[in-house]
Amino acid sequence: MSEVGANAAADEKKTGYCEDSTDSDNDTERKPLLRRISTSKCVGRLPVVKEGYLMKQTRSFQRWQRRYFRLRGRTLYYAKEKEVSGIVF
């Protein structure tokens, strides 16, 4: 494991949350690696901030569909029903 990965793992153990990769290091080459490590390990552990049904526009922007959304950390998930499967942002 690289030094960056070891530091991210140590920070996660201390706080219980993942460190934001944009605040951790000024070296642009290390940011993608740290972000990949932090998001892959921590998405399931972050508490749900908000969840519920919202209306989402279709790709053609002509109709609205009801979808279940869940905001966890900085990631927004959605699905047709309460079972969330896809990442929006």
ZABASE-457751 format. One record per residue (C-alpha): x, y, z; residue in one letter; residue number from 1. Coordinates in pm, 1 decimal. Example, Ala and Ser with C-alpha at 12.3 -4.5 7.8 and 13.67 -1.06 7.14 Angstrom:
ZABASE-457751
<pt xx="1230.0" yy="-450.0" zz="780.0" rest="a" nr="1"/>
<pt xx="1367.0" yy="-106.0" zz="714.0" rest="s" nr="2"/>
This chain:
ZABASE-457751
<pt xx="0.0" yy="0.0" zz="0.0" rest="m" nr="1"/>
<pt xx="133.9" yy="345.4" zz="-82.6" rest="s" nr="2"/>
<pt xx="201.6" yy="610.8" zz="178.1" rest="e" nr="3"/>
<pt xx="-109.4" yy="798.4" zz="61.9" rest="v" nr="4"/>
<pt xx="-328.9" yy="489.8" zz="101.1" rest="g" nr="5"/>
<pt xx="-184.8" yy="418.4" zz="445.7" rest="a" nr="6"/>
<pt xx="-256.0" yy="775.2" zz="558.0" rest="n" nr="7"/>
<pt xx="-616.3" yy="755.9" zz="432.4" rest="a" nr="8"/>
<pt xx="-671.2" yy="426.3" zz="614.0" rest="a" nr="9"/>
<pt xx="-524.3" yy="569.9" zz="936.1" rest="a" nr="10"/>
<pt xx="-746.1" yy="879.9" zz="915.1" rest="d" nr="11"/>
<pt xx="-1053.1" yy="662.6" zz="855.6" rest="e" nr="12"/>
<pt xx="-979.5" yy="453.6" zz="1165.8" rest="k" nr="13"/>
<pt xx="-937.2" yy="765.1" zz="1383.5" rest="k" nr="14"/>
<pt xx="-1253.4" yy="949.0" zz="1280.2" rest="t" nr="15"/>
<pt xx="-1483.4" yy="683.6" zz="1139.0" rest="g" nr="16"/>
<pt xx="-1525.2" yy="899.5" zz="828.3" rest="y" nr="17"/>
<pt xx="-1325.3" yy="932.3" zz="510.6" rest="c" nr="18"/>
<pt xx="-1100.9" yy="1227.3" zz="451.1" rest="e" nr="19"/>
<pt xx="-1191.1" yy="1443.8" zz="153.1" rest="d" nr="20"/>
<pt xx="-920.6" yy="1391.9" zz="-108.7" rest="s" nr="21"/>
<pt xx="-927.8" yy="1754.6" zz="-223.7" rest="t" nr="22"/>
<pt xx="-820.5" yy="1877.2" zz="120.5" rest="d" nr="23"/>
<pt xx="-557.0" yy="1616.0" zz="194.8" rest="s" nr="24"/>
<pt xx="-271.7" yy="1678.3" zz="-43.9" rest="d" nr="25"/>
<pt xx="-146.3" yy="1942.2" zz="-286.0" rest="n" nr="26"/>
<pt xx="17.3" yy="1687.5" zz="-519.8" rest="d" nr="27"/>
<pt xx="-224.0" yy="1646.0" zz="-813.3" rest="t" nr="28"/>
<pt xx="-89.5" yy="1301.4" zz="-903.1" rest="e" nr="29"/>
<pt xx="-192.2" yy="1156.6" zz="-566.5" rest="r" nr="30"/>
<pt xx="-546.5" yy="1295.7" zz="-552.2" rest="k" nr="31"/>
<pt xx="-715.7" yy="1040.8" zz="-783.0" rest="p" nr="32"/>
<pt xx="-559.3" yy="749.6" zz="-593.5" rest="l" nr="33"/>
<pt xx="-661.8" yy="887.3" zz="-254.4" rest="l" nr="34"/>
<pt xx="-1013.1" yy="966.1" zz="-377.2" rest="r" nr="35"/>
<pt xx="-1047.0" yy="615.5" zz="-518.6" rest="r" nr="36"/>
<pt xx="-938.1" yy="460.1" zz="-192.7" rest="i" nr="37"/>
<pt xx="-1156.0" yy="678.7" zz="28.0" rest="s" nr="38"/>
<pt xx="-1477.0" yy="645.3" zz="-174.7" rest="t" nr="39"/>
<pt xx="-1452.6" yy="272.1" zz="-231.6" rest="s" nr="40"/>
<pt xx="-1407.5" yy="192.3" zz="138.4" rest="k" nr="41"/>
<pt xx="-1638.9" yy="444.8" zz="299.5" rest="c" nr="42"/>
<pt xx="-1960.4" yy="479.7" zz="98.3" rest="v" nr="43"/>
<pt xx="-2144.1" yy="213.0" zz="298.5" rest="g" nr="44"/>
<pt xx="-2027.6" yy="350.6" zz="633.0" rest="r" nr="45"/>
<pt xx="-2137.3" yy="711.3" zz="594.3" rest="l" nr="46"/>
<pt xx="-2468.0" yy="798.0" zz="761.0" rest="p" nr="47"/>
<pt xx="-2769.0" yy="873.4" zz="542.2" rest="v" nr="48"/>
<pt xx="-2829.6" yy="1249.4" zz="543.7" rest="v" nr="49"/>
<pt xx="-3162.6" yy="1255.4" zz="357.5" rest="k" nr="50"/>
<pt xx="-3376.2" yy="1001.0" zz="176.2" rest="e" nr="51"/>
<pt xx="-3717.5" yy="987.4" zz="16.9" rest="g" nr="52"/>
<pt xx="-3912.6" yy="1010.5" zz="-306.8" rest="y" nr="53"/>
<pt xx="-3852.0" yy="1291.4" zz="-556.3" rest="l" nr="54"/>
<pt xx="-3958.8" yy="1356.7" zz="-913.8" rest="m" nr="55"/>
<pt xx="-3687.8" yy="1309.4" zz="-1180.3" rest="k" nr="56"/>
<pt xx="-3714.9" yy="1427.2" zz="-1540.3" rest="q" nr="57"/>
<pt xx="-3676.9" yy="1169.4" zz="-1815.9" rest="t" nr="58"/>
<pt xx="-3392.5" yy="1190.6" zz="-2067.9" rest="r" nr="59"/>
<pt xx="-3622.2" yy="1352.5" zz="-2322.7" rest="s" nr="60"/>
<pt xx="-3727.2" yy="1616.4" zz="-2062.5" rest="f" nr="61"/>
<pt xx="-4092.5" yy="1559.2" zz="-2149.6" rest="q" nr="62"/>
<pt xx="-4205.9" yy="1354.2" zz="-1849.7" rest="r" nr="63"/>
<pt xx="-4142.4" yy="1326.6" zz="-1477.4" rest="w" nr="64"/>
<pt xx="-4089.5" yy="996.5" zz="-1296.2" rest="q" nr="65"/>
<pt xx="-4102.8" yy="924.8" zz="-924.5" rest="r" nr="66"/>
<pt xx="-3770.0" yy="791.7" zz="-789.6" rest="r" nr="67"/>
<pt xx="-3635.7" yy="708.6" zz="-445.7" rest="y" nr="68"/>
<pt xx="-3325.7" yy="915.0" zz="-361.8" rest="f" nr="69"/>
<pt xx="-3074.4" yy="873.5" zz="-79.9" rest="r" nr="70"/>
<pt xx="-2799.9" yy="1123.9" zz="7.9" rest="l" nr="71"/>
<pt xx="-2509.6" yy="957.7" zz="188.4" rest="r" nr="72"/>
<pt xx="-2204.5" yy="1175.2" zz="251.3" rest="g" nr="73"/>
<pt xx="-2134.3" yy="1354.6" zz="-77.3" rest="r" nr="74"/>
<pt xx="-2297.4" yy="1087.6" zz="-296.5" rest="t" nr="75"/>
<pt xx="-2655.6" yy="1084.7" zz="-423.7" rest="l" nr="76"/>
<pt xx="-2811.6" yy="743.7" zz="-505.0" rest="y" nr="77"/>
<pt xx="-3146.7" yy="672.9" zz="-669.6" rest="y" nr="78"/>
<pt xx="-3368.7" yy="386.6" zz="-778.8" rest="a" nr="79"/>
<pt xx="-3723.0" yy="319.6" zz="-897.6" rest="k" nr="80"/>
<pt xx="-3815.0" yy="187.4" zz="-553.6" rest="e" nr="81"/>
<pt xx="-3667.7" yy="210.9" zz="-205.0" rest="k" nr="82"/>
<pt xx="-3389.6" yy="-34.9" zz="-299.8" rest="e" nr="83"/>
<pt xx="-3116.2" yy="210.7" zz="-406.1" rest="v" nr="84"/>
<pt xx="-2873.4" yy="89.8" zz="-673.6" rest="s" nr="85"/>
<pt xx="-2734.0" yy="370.1" zz="-893.5" rest="g" nr="86"/>
<pt xx="-2509.3" yy="667.6" zz="-812.5" rest="i" nr="87"/>
<pt xx="-2627.3" yy="1004.8" zz="-942.1" rest="v" nr="88"/>
<pt xx="-2346.7" yy="1234.4" zz="-827.4" rest="f" nr="89"/>
